[in-house]
Amino acid sequence: GNNKNMLEPSSNNTAVATFAGGCFWCMEPPFEKLPGVQDVISGYTGGRTRNPSYEEVSRGSTGHVEAVQIHYDPSKISYSDLLEVLWRNIDPTDGGGQFVDRGDHYASAIFFHDEEQKKLAEQSKNELEKSRRFDRKIVTPIVKAMKFYPAEEYHQDFYKKSTVRYKTYRFGSGRDRFIDPAWGDERNFKPVKKISSRDPSSGKAFSRPSKEILKKTLTSVQFNVTQKDGTESPYANEFWNNKEPGIYVDVVSGEPL
């Protein structure tokens, strides 16, 4: 990403995810292209020393790992979706580095920023384990986020600034030779577009009116179905054979279904 000084959420529409997956040059592109992601910053985290340099981290003496910090709009993309993208870009069974890059500073990790992220990460990891996609145990740790230090400017968007060098490195790293057969047609995860919980015309959150108001505004069938778990006769609904383009909305709140 470009805004290397943006370390914390800047507004209510920004959340932060921090992942380690080996060389951060390769971890920026898959997240930067996602809708709802505002910035991806390469950096160092998880270690003991302040403001470490690339050379210090590379020597393995600081305890830091190379990582990316992802700034995203949770109303457009979910943390769970970001986790799906992470798994498709690392070897989660390798605890000693990633691909050709060896050493603790290249290890994978999920750094959670709150309890919700921790819960979602644990669920996602368990689901991946149960899927038996990999022959070996999933070892990517889930740990509490620590201070994140943006890497030197020349590392940011390296795949754009030094395209030939990046492609040469990536090809030689073995990353894609591992990921492609492991995921096949599922390699490129496509997040489901999130529908806003707010009315775009007014900006107000969709809400449920009181039953007194609903009795006046809904037909008797609509009230029975939506408020009393009733059913309606098949083929009697005005939309049962509708083929016009558009979306359905909740008759009670107006929220898109």
N, C-alpha and C positions, 0 to 999 in steps of 0.2 A: 504494500500500500504506500500511499504518498505521505500521509499525515503521521509521521513517526512520533510526534509529541502527544498524540491523542491516546492517553493511557487509561482514562476512565470514561464511563458512559457520559455523554455530553447532554443528553436530554432523556425524557421519559420514553422516547422512541428508539433508544439505543441500549443494547445489552452487549456484554462482552463474553466471548468464549476463548479459552486458551488451550491449545493443543501442541504437543510435541510429536513429531513424526520423522525424525532424522533430519537431514539437510533441509533447512528452511527455504532454500531456493525452490524446492519441489513442492512445498506445502502451501505456497501463496496461490498459484494458478487455480487449483480446483475450487478454492473458496471465493476468490475474487470474482469469478464468473457467475456466482449464484445470485438470483434476484433477492433483494433484501439485505445483501451484505454491502456495507458502506466502505469498509476499509479492512485491509489485512496487513499487519505489521510484523516483520521478522524481528526476533529478539532472543533474549536469554532469560531464563527463569529457573527457580528451584535450587539455586546455589547459595553460597555463603558470602561471596565478595560483592561489594557495591560497584556499579558501573564497569562491569568486566569488558574487556576487549575481545575481539574475535580470536586473536592469538592466544589469549589467556584461556578462554573456553576450550579452544582446540587442543591445548595441552592437557586438558582434563583436570586441572588443578583447582578450579573454582567451585565445582559441584553443580554448575549450571548445565542445562540442556538447551540445544537450539529449539526454538518454539515459534509459533505464530499466535498473535492475538487478533481475534476476529471481532470487529464491531459490526453489529447487525440490528435490523429492525425486527423485533419479535412478533410484530403484527403481520409481517410478510414472510418470515421464515422461522421455523422453530429450532430450538436447541437439539431436539431429537433428529431433525433433518441434518443438522451440522455433524452430529455423531455418525450418521449413516455415510456421509461423505468422508469423514475421517477414516472409518474402517476400510473404505475402498481405496485408500491411498497409502496405507502402511502395511507392515508385517506385524500384526499384533502378537505373534508367537515368539518374537525375537527380543530377548531381554538384554542383549549385549550390544545393541546398535541397530542400524537399519541398512540392510542390503550391503553394499560394498563398504559403507562407513561403519567402522567399529569403535567401540568405546561408550562409556556411560553418557557422554555429552550428546550422543546421537540416539539415545534410547527414546522410545515412544512413551507418552503419558497424557492423561487427561487432567487438567487443573481446574477443579470446580470453584466457582465464585460464590455459590450459595447452596443451601441444602437441596433445593429443587434440582439444580444441575447435578449434584451428587447422586440423587435418587435416579434421575433419568439416565445418567452415565452407567450406573450399576445395572439398571434394567437392560440397557442396550448391550452391555458387555455379556450379561447372562444369556440374552437371546442369541447373540453371536456364538457363544459357547455351545448352546443347545443345538444350533443349526448344523453342527459338525462340518462346517465348511472347511475348516482347517484340521489337519491330522493331529497337530500339537496343541497344547493348552494355551489359552489366551492369557498373556502375562502383562499386557499394558496396564500400569497402575492408575488408580483414580485417587488423586491427592489434592489437598487444599491449595488454592492459588496463592502464590507468593509474589513478591514484587517483580514486575516485568521490566526489563531494560531493553529498549529498542536497539537493534543492531546498527552498525555503521551505515551511513546513507547509501553507500555503493551496493549494499546487500538488498536494499528495498527494491522490489520489482525487478530483481536481477534477470528474470526470464524475459523482461521487455528491454532492459538496458543492454544486456550482453547475450542476445538470443543464440548466437552460434555456440558460444562457450557453454551456455546453459543446456542446449540440446545435446552437445557432445558429452557433457558430464552426465546428464540424465540417462542417455543411452548406455553409457558405460557402467552406471551404478547398479543395474539389474533390477531397478524398481518396477519397471513396466513388465519385465519378463516374469516377475513374480505375480504381480497384480492381475494381469490379463487372464492367465489360465485360472486363477483363483476365483475370479468374479464373472468372467465370460460376458454374456449379454447384460449382466447387471452392473457392469463396471461403472457406468455413468449414471449415478443416482439422480433422479429428477424429483425435487421436492413438490409436493402437492401445493398448489397456490392457495394461500390462506385468504379466507373471506373476512373482511373487517367486521367487527362486532358493533360498528357505528354506522349510522345512516349517512351516506356520503353527501346528501343534499344539505343536511343540517349540522353534521358533525356530532350529533348527540348519540349516546349509546342506545341500542334497541332495548326497550323495556316492556314489561308485561302489565297491561292495564288491570284495574281491579275487576272482580267478577261482576260487580254492579254495572260497570261501563260495558263489559263484554256482552252482558245480556241484552243491552240496547243496540250494540253494533253488529253482533253476529246473528246469523239465522239460527233457528232452533237446532238444526242438524249440526251446524258448525260448533255451537256451544256444547252439544252433547258429545261430539267427537273429541274436541280439544280439552274440555274441562271435566268430563265424566268418563273418559276412556271408552266412549261408545264407538260404534261402527256405522258406516253408511252403506246403503244398498249398492252392489256392484253396478257399474255402467250408468249410474245415475248422476255422478259428479259432472259438472259442466266442463271439466278439463280432462275427462277420462280418455278422450280420443284426440286431444290437442296435439298438433304437430308443428305449431308455430315456434320460431326461435325465441329464446328468452330463458329466464330462470324462475323457479318457484320460490315464494317467500312464505314465511310463517304468517298465517292469517291473524294470529294473536298479536305478535310483536312487530311484524314487518321485516324481520331478519331473514336474509337469504338462506335457503336450505341447501 
